[in-house]
Amino acid sequence: MTSDDAQVPRLTYLFPAWNEEAGILTTLDAASESAGQLVEDGQIASAEFVIVDDGSLDDTAKLLAERSIVDPRIVVVKHPVNRGLGAAIRSGLSAATGDVVLYTDADLPFDLVEISKALRIMRQRDSSIVALYRHDRTGEGVRRFVYSYLYNSLIRTVLGVRVRDVNFAGKFLRRDVIDGIALRSEGSFIDAEMIAKAERAGFAVAQFGVDYFPRSRGVSTLSSGSVIAGMLKEMRQLLGEIRAVGPRPVLR
């Protein structure tokens, strides 16, 4: 890590947001409370909150602009039009300055109290990525559950990744992996690309399960036909590039 004390990282909370006016301020309140507790406990040195407004058509941008005036830790990245999850994550990672970046959904699909455990695992196992997976996925509906099962099976078979829940929006990325791999996905294939390239480059990936909170506000498009088609298209386009990634050179 790059902070003065490698054991006390600076943490970036990264939230891609599209039409999240109903809950974005609640999310920022929860993140701020979480960060305050982590600083008090000595788990992190400081925090920032990067929100990528991916072309929202509601009042998301207005709410973020107002909140950022009173909280300088908030960094808002604006896409003039909706570009997709991958583009939002890539923009957010470019804007993030933390030693560790937590990427998750703006609707908070897991309890942020799990951050402390993730940071401890990252430190103790010297992992560059900690990927969360859902203990119970029945709350997301039968169709999305089936799609997710088939997609995870496909990704494991084609790309050889070893994570249990590749598209779950709960990943902690250390600065070395952010700087060490190039991501190109514009859409929801970004998670699989990220994990596959990181593993092939030799970055250590740890994982643990969390209780899952299904979305109660806003709209999820992950199980839509167009999104699924886009993921499969990007996988075909990037397959050769992913397979070409090799281990990083060992520094002596």
N, C-alpha and C positions, 0 to 999 in steps of 0.2 A: 504494500500500500504506500501511498505517497505522502501521507500526513506525517508530521514530526514524530508522533508516537504511532507506530504501525498497528498497535493494538487498539487504538481509539480512532476509527475512521470518520471522515466526513460523509454523511449519508445524503443521497439524492432520492427523493420520492418522485417517480415519473408516472404521470397519469395521462394517457391518451384520452381525449374527450371529444365526443361528437354528439351534439344536442343533449347536453347533460345539465340543463338549467334546473331541473327538479332536485338534483342532489349534489351538485358540485361544491356548494358551500359547506354542506354537511361533511363531505369528504375532506375538504381542507381543514375543517375543525378537528376531525378525527386524526388527521395526519399531524396537525400541530400539537395536539394532546399527546400523541404517540412520541413525537420527537422530543417534547419537553421531558417526558418520563425517561427516555433513553439517555438524554444528556445528564439528567439528575443521577441516573444509575451508573454513569461513566461508560456506557456502551458506545456512545458516539461523541465526537467532539462538537459537531454542529450539524444542521440539516438545511436543505433547500427543497423547494417544491416546484418541480418543472411540470407544467401542464401544457400539452399540445392541443390547441383548439383546431381540430381537423375539419375546418370549413363548416362549423355549426351554423344552422339556420335559425336557431332560437336565441335566447338571451345569454347563452353561455359566455360569449366574449365580453359582454357588458358586465356581468357579474365578476368575471375574473379581473377585468380592468379595475373595477372598484375595490376589490379585495387586495389587489397587488399594491395599491396606493398606501394602504395601512399596514401591510406586511411585506417588508423588503426581501424576505426569503422566497417569495413567490416569483417565479420566472415563467412568463407566458410566451409560448411560441405559437404564431398564428399561421395557419394554412388558408389562403384565400378561398380555396375550394376543397371539397372532400377528396383526399388522395388515398386513404386506406390505412389500415392498422400498421402495416410495415413502414410506410412512409412516416407516420406519426412517431413510431418508436425510434426510427433512425434520426429524425429531427430532434427528438427529446434527448437521445444519447449524445448527440453533437452539442447540445446546450448544457448538459449536465457537467458539473465540476466536482462531484463527490468522488471519494475513493471507492465507495460502493454505491451502486444504483439499484434501487428496488423498482422494478416495472410491474405495475398491476393496473386493473381496470378502475375507472372512476367510480364504479358502483361498489367498490370494496368487497370482493368475493370471499375474503377471509379476514379474520380478526387481526388487526395490526399488532396485537400483543405478541404474535408469532415472530416478529422482527428480531426480538432479543435472542430467540432460539436459533434463528437463521444465522445471525452474526456470530454466535458462539460456535456453531458447526463450521462456518466458513473459516474461523480462526483456528479451531482445534484440528480440523482436517486439512487445513491449507488448501481449501477448495476455491477455485475462481468463480464457480457458479453454484448457487443453491437453488434448486428447482422444487417448488411445492407441487403436491398432487392432492386430489380430493379424496377424502375417506369415503364419502357417500355422495353419489352423483344422481340419485333418483330424483332430486328436486329440480333438475334441469329439463325434465320431460323425456318421454320414451324416444322420440325421434332424434333429439340431440344426443342422448345417451348412445344410441346405436351408431349415429354418424361418428361420434367421438371414438367409440371402440374400434370401428373399422379404420378410421384415419390413423389412430395410434398404431394399429397392427400394420398398416401399410408403411408408415414411416419407419417402424422398427425393421421391417423386412427390406425396404429399398435403401434406407440410409444407414441402418445398423445402429441407430441411437438406442440408448439404454434407459431413458427416462420413462416413467410410467404414464405421464399425463402431459404430453408435449405442448399442447395448446393452452394449458391453464395459465391464466395471467397472474402468476406469482413467481417471479424470478429475481434473484439477487445476483448482480454482476459486479465482479471486482474490476478495478481500472485496467488491470493487465489484459483481461479478455476483451474489454471494450476497445482498447487500443490495438489489440492483436489480431482481430478478425474484421473483414470488410463485409458488411451486410448490404444486400441489394433488393430484397423483397419489398414490394409496395403494399402487398395485402397480408392476409392472415397466415401465409406460409412462413412469415418472419420467425416464429418460434422454432419451427423445425430447422430452418436454415441456421439459426443462431446456435442451437444445441449441436447439430451435426458438424458444423465447421469448428466449433470449440472442442468437441471431443476428438476430431481428426487432428487438430492442431496440438493436442496433448494437454489441454486444460482439464483440471480435475472438476468433476461435477458430482455434487452431493444432492440428496433429495430427502424430503420427509413429508408426511401427510398432515393435512389440516382439515378442520370442519369447513364445509362449503356453504356460503350464503348465496342462494340464487338471486338474480337481479329482481328488485322490487320496483325500480323506477327506470324509465327510459326503455330503449328497444335494443335487443341483441340481434345481430344479423348473421352470427357465425354459422347457423345451420341453414341459411338460405341457399338455394341452388346456385345463384350467381357467385356467392362467396366460395362455396365448395369447388365450383368449376375454376375459379381464379386460383385457389390453392393448388389444385392439380396442374394447372397450366404453368404456374411458377415453379413447381417441383420439376416438371419436364425441362423447363428452360435453364434451371440452375443446377440440375443433377450433375452434369459434367464438371462444373466449377467446384461443387461441394466435394465430389470424389477426388478432385485434384489437390485438395488441401492436405498438406503433410505436416508431420511433427515440426514444432519450432526448433531452431538450432539451440543447442545447449550452451549457455554462456559459461565460460571458464575464467 
